[in-house]
Amino acid sequence: MNITLQVWRQEGPDKEGKFQTYKADGISADMSFLEMLDYVNEKLIKNNERPIEFESDCREGICGTCGCMINGQAHGPLIGVTTCQLHMRSFKEGDTIVIEPFRAKAFPIIKDLVVARSALDQIMASGGYISVNSGPQPDGNAILIGKDIADKAMDAAACIGCGACVAACPNASAALFTSAKIAQLAYLPQGQVEAERRVVNMIETHDKLGFGNCSNIGECHAVCPKTISIQHIAIMRREYAKAIMKYEPEVKRSEGAI
């Protein structure tokens, strides 16, 4: 398979970036997308050219580090698939593939296709956990949880924090990510002690980091490699409304909160 790549090249966060064109000849249809980039990079290195910088780790669709925009779509053309799980058989002979980084104010470009997604970690650090301040808790296995509730919590917990929802959203909102991390604990009894503070802190952190507001377009769900449901956003808003009513006027309502 012979294809043409148009790849965003940017040497650093303060450098000008531009698309560069590369010919990728002799590509196997059985290669993963990242293996194809490895193949192209080997040729660039042999020609003493700077290889294309991109992120990857597990290459099994688990870690969420590999995301990039492929022909304008986060993670590429397939539904429920990460970039590392996308294979070249999804493209045709002679195709031109445009590859660029996730673009969002909260995701500054580091180099080429690599962006800093630490803003998602900051949202998690602001409340996406059960802390020791929640008091003594019984053993988790001693609390009976219905299968329906457990399944909903696990569906929310499936989010791998790849940032595709942010890149796909016209508002660069991380509402799907944030709501999934809130909902996975909101469903469970262990998460109830700190529920109000959790949702307020996480939403306020989301807004302070420069993520946009959710306007229910639904593109986030469409590109999510784990098909996280936008119903979690409704749960997040319900939890936020409950927290605000409980803590007003102690807690000032975030302006434009998601």
N, C-alpha and C positions, 0 to 999 in steps of 0.2 A: 504494500500500500504506500502510495506517495501522497503526501499532504503538504500544505503550506501553513505555517504558524505565524500569527501576528501577536507578538508578546510584548507586554508593557515592561520596559527597562527603565529603572531609576536607581542610581547608585547610592542614594541616601535620602533621608527625610527632607533635607534642605536643598536637594538637587532637582533640576528640571528632569522630567520624565518624558518618554516618547515610546511609540510602538516601533518595534523592529521586526523585520520579516525574515523567517528562516525556512529553508526547504528541509523537510523530513522525509527522506526516501528510504524505502526498504523496511517500513514499519509493519510489524506483525499485527494482525487483527486480534490476536490473543494477548497482546500487551495491555497492561493497565495504563491509564492516562499518565500516572507518575513514572511508570517504567519507560513510557515513550519520552518523557522529559529527561529521564536519566540517559537514554540513548542519544538524544540530541545534545545533552551536555557533554557526553564523552567525545563527540565529534568537535564540539567547540573547544574543549580542552586540548585536543590533539592539534587544533589549528591556532593554539595560543590565544584564544578568545575567552572572555569572561563568561563562565557558565551562568545559566539562568537560576536565580535564587528562588527557591520555593520551600514551603514547610511540609514536613511529614514526620510521622513517628511509627504508629502501629501498622499502618497500611491495611487495616482490617475493619475500618469504619467504626472504630471505638473511641479514639482519642480526640477527634475533632480538630486536628491541627492543619489538615491538608487543604482547606477550602480556598477556592479562587473562582473568579467569574469565567465561564466558558461560553463563548458566543452569547454573552449578555445574561446568562443564567447562572445563579450560584450552584456550584457543584456539577453543572452540566445538564444535559437534556433528559436524563432519566429521573423518575420519581423515587424518592426514598433511598437514594444512593449518594454516598460521599465521593469526592473527587478521586480518592485512592481506589474505590471500588468500580469506578467507571472504566470500561474497556474500549479499546480502539474499534471494536466491531460495531460500536454505536455510530461510527462515522463512515463516510464513503470515500472511495478512491477520488483523489483530486480535490477534496474538501479544503476550504480555508477555515482555520480555527483561530478565533480571537481569544487570547488569554490575558486577563488583567486581575489585579488584586481586588479584594473586598474594599469598597469605598464607603467611608463614613467618617464623620468628624471625630468620633470617639475611637476610630481605628486608624491612627496615623501610619503611613507607609514607612517601613524600615528600609526595605531594599527589594526592588523588582516586585515579586508576588507576595512578599512577606509583610504582614501588617502586625502592629502591636494590639493584641486583644486583651490586654490586662485589665481594661475597663470592666469586662465581664467578671473577672476575679474580684474586683473591688465591690461589685454588686453583691457577690456571694459573701465576701468578708463582712459586709454590713448587716447580715442577718440570715443568710441561707444555711442555717445550722441549728442544732439544739445545744445550748451552752450549759455549763455547770450552774449558771445562775437560775436555771429552771427548777432547781431543787432536786431532792432525791426522787428517783423514778424506779418503779418496779422493773424487773427483768422484762425485756422486750417480748420474749416468748410467752410471758405470763399474761399478756394483754390480748384478748381475743378480738380479731379484726375480721370482719366479713370479707368474703372473696371479692365482692363488687367494689368495696372501698379499697382493698389492697391492690386490685387491678388498676384502678384509677390512679392511685399513688405511684405505682410502678410505671404506668404510661407517662406520667409527668416526669418521673425520675430518669426516663430514657434519654432526655436531652443531654447531648454531649458538648454543648457550649461552643459549637463551631463558628457561630456568628453569621451563618447564612441568612438568618431571618433579618438581621440588621442590614446586610448588604442588599437584600431584595426589597426592603421596605422603602418606599419613596420618601418617608420621613426619617429614615435611619433609626427606627425605634427598636429597642431591645425588649419590647413588651412580651413577646412570646417566650424568650429565654427567662426573663424575670418572673413571669407568671408561672412557668413550669417549676421553677425552683421554690416559689411560694406555695404552689398547689400541692407539691409532693409532701410537704409537711402539714399543710392545712387539712388534708384528708385524715391524718393520723392523730390519735390521742396524744402521742408524745410531743407533737408540735403545737398543742393548744396553749400551753403555759405562756409562751412568748409570741403568740400569734399576732397580737396587735402591734407590738413594737417591731416585729420582723417586717411586716408588710409596709409600715410607714418608713422604716429605715431603708429598705431596699428600693422603694419607689423614689424616695428623695435622693438617694445616691444615683440612681438611674438618670434622673433629671439633671443633677449637678454635673455629671460626666459628659453631657452634651448629646445624649440620645434624644431623638425626637418623640413626639406623641403618637400613639396608636390611633389610626383613623379607620380601622376595620376593613382594610382593603383585602386582606387574606393572602397576600403574596408570601408572607412569612411561612404559613402552613404549607403552601404549594411547593416551596423549595426545601423545606426542612428534611434532612436525610433520615430523620427518625419519625417523620410525619406527626409531630407534636400538634395536638388539637388547639385551635384558637379558643375553644371553650375555657381553657385555663385562664385566658385573659379576663373573661367574665368573672371567674372565681376570684382572681386577684382584685378586680374592682369591687366586688362584694366585700372581700376581706378588708380592703382599704376603707370603704364607707363605714363598716362596723367599727374599725379602729378610730377613725376621725370622730364619730359620734361619741365614742367612749372617752376619748382623751381631750376633746375640745373643752376649754381653750388652751389646755396645756400644750398640745401639739398643734403647731401652725400648719394649716393645710398647704401642701406644695402647690405652687403656681404651675398650672398646666400639667398636673400629675397625670401619668398614664392610667 
